[in-house]
């Protein structure tokens, strides 16, 4: 797995909500996507994020990753804790 290249990355700011949100992002067909990174932000006080599912769609098909199988497809790092109900929290170290 290659290290994240900030020059090749794109950031999307999303305003938090207590309601579930659909977040849609288009990836150009010309892009050969090998990795996807979900970042909880750089602020020290970041609220937990509850993920119900990720849905990937394109070329007339779609694939859904539910909260029960998120860790099968996504790796967490030392700064993230995950609860069984799909709640991701940012761990402050130091």
Backbone bond lengths (Angstrom), bond angles and torsions (degrees), N, CA, C in turn:
res aa  C-N    CA-C-N  psi(-1)  N-CA   C-N-CA  omega(-1)  CA-C   N-CA-C  phi
1 X - - - 1.455 - - 1.520 108.32 -
2 X 1.316 115.52 126.85 1.461 119.65 -179.59 1.515 111.06 -79.51
3 X 1.327 115.61 154.31 1.457 121.88 176.42 1.528 108.55 -72.01
4 X 1.330 116.66 146.68 1.454 121.99 179.50 1.524 110.49 -59.35
5 X 1.311 116.19 131.82 1.454 122.36 176.84 1.520 107.60 -103.60
6 X 1.328 117.20 105.32 1.469 121.89 -176.63 1.526 112.18 -58.38
7 X 1.325 117.89 -31.39 1.466 120.88 -179.56 1.525 111.37 -67.06
8 X 1.332 117.14 -29.09 1.454 121.23 -178.77 1.528 112.55 -98.45
9 X 1.330 116.65 4.64 1.464 119.18 -177.27 1.522 110.82 -98.72
10 X 1.309 114.84 164.44 1.451 121.24 177.65 1.516 108.08 -134.06
11 X 1.323 115.58 134.73 1.458 120.80 -178.80 1.521 110.31 -107.18
12 X 1.319 115.39 141.45 1.455 122.12 176.42 1.519 107.45 -123.80
13 X 1.317 117.06 121.71 1.462 120.24 176.72 1.521 108.60 -85.46
14 X 1.321 116.20 131.91 1.459 121.91 -179.06 1.515 107.99 -127.88
15 X 1.327 115.20 125.45 1.456 120.19 177.95 1.529 108.57 -76.27
16 X 1.322 116.37 128.96 1.445 121.03 -178.64 1.519 112.72 -66.78
17 X 1.309 116.04 159.34 1.458 122.57 179.94 1.518 108.66 -152.61
18 X 1.330 116.52 152.23 1.466 119.35 175.39 1.528 110.72 -80.73
19 X 1.339 117.39 -12.03 1.462 122.66 175.73 1.522 109.48 -94.02
20 X 1.343 115.79 155.76 1.457 118.75 174.83 1.520 109.09 -66.76
21 X 1.332 116.13 144.95 1.450 122.17 -178.91 1.526 109.99 -125.07
22 X 1.326 115.82 146.29 1.461 121.39 168.74 1.520 106.32 -96.17
23 X 1.298 116.92 123.85 1.459 121.63 179.08 1.524 106.45 -114.33
24 X 1.324 115.45 118.80 1.461 120.47 -176.69 1.514 109.46 -111.54
25 X 1.311 115.55 132.84 1.461 121.45 179.18 1.522 108.13 -139.03
26 X 1.302 116.29 127.78 1.468 120.66 179.83 1.519 110.95 -92.18
27 X 1.311 115.15 133.70 1.464 121.82 177.05 1.524 106.63 -111.61
28 X 1.332 117.69 123.41 1.468 119.92 -178.69 1.525 112.21 -58.03
29 X 1.330 116.12 143.13 1.469 120.97 178.75 1.528 111.91 -60.48
30 X 1.320 116.82 -26.72 1.460 120.72 -177.92 1.528 112.40 -74.23
31 X 1.317 117.23 -12.80 1.460 121.44 -177.90 1.519 110.24 -85.70
32 X 1.307 116.26 128.35 1.458 121.38 176.45 1.533 107.30 -93.20
33 X 1.314 115.98 92.31 1.462 121.76 -174.06 1.525 110.50 -79.05
34 X 1.325 115.49 122.01 1.457 120.64 179.00 1.530 111.23 -110.27
35 X 1.329 116.24 -29.53 1.455 120.50 -177.18 1.523 109.37 -140.29
36 X 1.318 115.15 152.76 1.450 122.34 175.95 1.513 106.91 -133.32
37 X 1.312 116.51 129.64 1.461 120.43 -178.89 1.515 109.06 -117.87
38 X 1.302 115.40 130.15 1.453 122.22 175.77 1.518 106.59 -109.24
39 X 1.327 117.39 115.72 1.455 122.50 -174.72 1.521 108.92 -111.96
40 X 1.316 117.19 132.24 1.458 121.62 -178.11 1.516 113.80 -80.68
41 X 1.295 118.68 -1.91 1.461 121.21 178.12 1.499 113.10 111.40
42 X 1.314 113.92 169.07 1.460 120.55 -176.12 1.520 112.85 -104.55
43 X 1.323 117.14 -2.83 1.465 119.32 -179.63 1.516 110.22 -75.81
44 X 1.302 115.21 144.94 1.456 120.31 -178.36 1.529 111.66 -65.66
45 X 1.321 117.33 -36.57 1.469 121.25 -179.99 1.521 108.69 -103.94
46 X 1.304 116.63 92.09 1.453 121.98 179.54 1.522 108.02 -115.83
47 X 1.328 116.64 129.66 1.457 121.68 -179.43 1.524 110.47 -71.45
48 X 1.330 116.36 156.18 1.465 119.37 175.24 1.528 111.09 -60.46
49 X 1.314 115.38 152.93 1.462 121.86 179.32 1.524 107.43 -119.67
50 X 1.328 116.55 127.00 1.466 120.79 176.85 1.510 108.47 -103.60
51 X 1.320 116.29 123.49 1.461 121.93 -178.53 1.517 108.58 -110.64
52 X 1.313 116.58 122.90 1.462 121.81 176.32 1.524 110.50 -86.76
53 X 1.348 115.67 -41.94 1.462 119.08 179.97 1.522 110.86 -168.14
54 X 1.321 114.71 159.16 1.460 123.37 167.35 1.515 105.77 -112.87
55 X 1.314 116.80 135.31 1.460 120.53 177.32 1.517 107.96 -123.24
56 X 1.317 116.25 123.37 1.449 122.88 177.52 1.521 107.49 -107.87
57 X 1.325 116.83 127.04 1.460 119.89 -177.66 1.522 109.91 -134.72
58 X 1.318 115.36 144.44 1.452 121.19 177.75 1.514 110.74 171.43
59 X 1.310 116.22 156.56 1.465 121.25 178.94 1.528 112.41 51.77
60 X 1.322 115.88 43.24 1.471 122.95 177.45 1.527 114.06 62.68
61 X 1.318 118.05 24.39 1.461 120.72 175.83 1.530 108.38 -143.08
62 X 1.317 116.03 165.22 1.457 119.65 177.72 1.528 109.51 -146.03
63 X 1.321 115.08 159.74 1.454 121.84 179.43 1.523 107.23 -139.45
64 X 1.318 117.10 130.32 1.457 122.38 -178.33 1.524 109.67 -111.59
65 X 1.323 115.62 132.14 1.463 122.29 173.58 1.523 105.69 -110.54
66 X 1.328 117.10 112.23 1.459 121.35 -178.28 1.525 110.53 -82.46
67 X 1.340 115.59 166.46 1.466 120.06 -178.57 1.526 111.85 -60.73
68 X 1.334 117.59 -26.47 1.458 120.84 -179.51 1.525 113.23 -72.07
69 X 1.334 116.68 -20.03 1.469 118.99 -178.47 1.531 112.72 -121.13
70 X 1.328 117.90 15.83 1.469 120.63 -178.90 1.525 112.75 -56.37
71 X 1.332 116.81 -43.92 1.465 119.25 -175.92 1.526 112.76 -74.97
72 X 1.315 116.72 -6.45 1.458 120.08 172.56 1.531 110.34 -75.78
73 X 1.336 115.78 -28.48 1.465 120.97 -175.86 1.531 114.02 -112.09
74 X 1.322 117.18 -19.72 1.465 121.44 -178.85 1.516 109.47 -123.07
75 X 1.335 115.29 139.66 1.460 121.04 175.49 1.516 108.58 -98.28
76 X 1.312 117.03 143.15 1.459 119.99 173.57 1.522 107.99 -103.84
77 X 1.321 115.63 154.56 1.459 118.66 176.64 1.524 109.91 -103.48
78 X 1.323 117.31 -174.65 1.466 121.65 -174.96 1.525 112.35 -66.77
79 X 1.324 118.42 -13.79 1.458 121.94 -177.58 1.528 112.57 -92.37
80 X 1.316 118.19 4.49 1.462 121.85 -175.18 1.525 110.14 -126.83
81 X 1.334 115.44 137.05 1.459 121.00 169.46 1.525 107.22 -116.38
82 X 1.323 115.99 149.84 1.461 120.87 -178.33 1.523 108.72 -129.21
83 X 1.329 115.12 129.64 1.455 120.73 176.87 1.530 108.90 -98.44
84 X 1.323 118.20 156.59 1.466 121.22 -176.82 1.528 114.86 -57.74
85 X 1.337 117.92 -24.46 1.462 120.75 -177.95 1.527 113.25 -85.55
86 X 1.332 117.13 11.36 1.462 120.37 177.95 1.509 114.15 87.64
87 X 1.334 118.38 12.26 1.463 121.58 179.17 1.522 109.18 -89.76
88 X 1.330 114.57 123.55 1.461 122.13 177.44 1.518 107.93 -103.17
89 X 1.335 116.46 132.82 1.455 120.58 178.32 1.523 108.88 -124.84
90 X 1.299 114.48 148.69 1.468 120.47 176.96 1.514 108.48 -89.94
91 X 1.321 116.82 127.03 1.446 122.61 -179.66 1.528 108.50 -94.38
92 X 1.326 116.13 126.14 1.467 121.20 177.37 1.520 108.10 -88.28
93 X 1.309 116.08 123.77 1.465 121.88 -179.91 1.525 108.05 -110.90
94 X 1.333 115.63 126.81 1.450 119.57 178.12 1.486 114.82 98.59
